Amino acid sequence: MNNSPTALNKHGRKVLIDGYKFDSQKEANFYVRFVKDSGAEFEVHPKFEIMKSFMTNCGKKIAHMVYTPDIVIYDSAGQMLHVFDIKNGFTPYAIDSAAKLRFKLFTKQYGRFVEIVVVRTHDFKTSAYLFESLKNIHVHKSINY
């Protein structure tokens, strides 16, 4: 099977660095340039349950939902500082409706906004997805903000 990106799958080639399997070169670049040597505690692709499984009125079980952000940064007490989801842009094509639903459910369950990250040559842009739109795009040169 060909792993090259297409308009249908929107995913780049998988990249393996330091034992982490990144979904795209952009994710890998973000890790290498901004996370790896930052001194921060982090996890790559941690899984968070955003909806528990349940039974319907007719007895059918609906499976639970899990959200897997690209990178989560923690403070020294183990509290989440940043929940990063790396995208190609801030457009509806880059952030589809399924992703928006996962962001909403994550925020409801864990009380943290997902920060959309667009990696650029010398820095990266972030914007928190606030339920119906992206707010306040910021440019950063490190994850320490």
C-alpha positions in Angstrom: 0.0 0.0 0.0 1.3 3.4 -0.9 1.8 5.8 2.1 2.1 8.9 0.0 -0.5 11.7 0.9 -3.5 12.1 -1.3 -6.6 14.4 -1.2 -8.5 11.5 0.3 -6.2 10.5 3.2 -4.5 13.9 3.9 -1.8 12.0 5.8 1.9 12.2 5.0 4.4 9.4 5.2 5.1 7.9 8.6 8.4 9.1 10.1 10.2 7.2 12.9 12.5 9.3 15.2 13.7 8.4 18.7 11.3 5.5 18.8 8.3 7.7 18.1 6.2 7.1 15.0 5.0 10.4 13.6 2.1 10.6 11.2 3.9 13.2 9.0 7.1 15.0 8.4 5.6 18.1 9.8 4.8 16.4 13.1 8.4 15.0 13.2 9.8 18.5 12.5 7.8 20.0 15.3 9.1 17.4 17.7 12.7 17.8 16.7 12.8 21.6 16.5 10.5 22.6 19.4 9.9 19.7 21.8 12.8 17.2 21.9 15.4 19.4 23.6 13.0 21.8 25.3 13.4 20.2 28.7 9.7 19.8 29.1 7.9 16.7 30.1 5.9 15.4 27.1 4.1 12.5 25.5 3.8 11.7 21.8 0.4 10.4 20.7 -1.1 9.7 24.2 -4.7 8.4 24.1 -7.5 10.1 26.0 -11.0 8.6 26.3 -13.4 11.4 25.2 -16.7 9.4 25.3 -17.5 6.3 27.3 -19.2 3.3 25.6 -23.0 3.1 26.2 -26.0 1.0 25.4 -28.8 2.3 23.1 -32.5 1.9 24.0 -32.6 -1.1 21.6 -29.7 -2.8 23.3 -26.9 -2.0 20.9 -23.5 -1.1 22.4 -21.9 2.1 21.0 -18.1 2.0 21.3 -16.2 4.5 23.3 -14.3 7.3 21.5 -10.6 8.1 21.9 -8.7 11.2 21.0 -5.0 11.0 20.3 -3.3 14.4 20.2 0.0 14.6 18.5 2.0 15.9 21.5 1.0 16.9 25.0 3.3 19.0 27.2 3.2 18.7 31.0 4.4 21.0 33.8 6.6 19.7 36.6 3.5 18.6 38.6 2.2 16.5 35.7 -0.5 18.9 34.7 -1.2 19.4 31.0 0.2 22.7 29.7 -0.3 22.3 26.0 -2.3 19.8 23.9 -0.9 20.1 20.4 -2.5 18.8 17.2 -0.3 19.5 14.1 -2.2 20.5 11.0 -1.3 21.8 7.5 -3.3 25.0 8.1 -6.3 26.6 9.8 -8.7 25.9 6.9 -11.8 23.6 7.0 -9.8 21.3 4.6 -7.0 21.0 7.2 -9.4 20.7 10.2 -12.3 18.5 9.2 -15.6 18.2 11.1 -14.5 14.9 12.8 -11.4 16.6 14.2 -13.6 19.5 15.5 -15.9 17.1 17.2 -12.9 15.3 18.9 -11.5 18.7 20.0 -14.9 19.7 21.6 -15.3 16.3 23.4 -11.7 16.5 24.7 -12.2 20.1 26.0 -15.5 19.0 27.7 -13.9 15.9 29.3 -10.5 17.3 30.3 -11.0 21.1 30.6 -8.1 21.9 28.2 -8.4 23.4 24.7 -6.6 21.7 21.9 -4.1 24.0 20.3 -3.9 23.6 16.5 -0.3 24.0 15.4 0.9 25.0 11.9 4.7 24.5 11.6 6.6 27.0 9.6 10.3 27.4 8.6 11.5 29.2 11.8 8.5 29.1 14.1 5.0 27.8 14.5 1.5 29.2 14.7 -1.0 28.1 17.2 -4.7 28.7 17.7 -7.1 27.2 20.2 -10.2 25.7 18.7 -13.0 27.3 20.6 -16.1 25.3 19.6 -17.1 27.0 16.4 -14.0 28.8 15.2 -10.3 29.3 15.7 -9.4 32.3 17.9 -6.3 34.4 18.2 -3.6 32.9 16.0 -0.2 33.3 17.7 3.4 32.8 16.5 5.9 31.1 18.7 9.5 30.2 18.6 9.4 27.7 21.5 6.8 25.7 23.4 7.5 27.7 26.6 4.7 30.3 26.4 
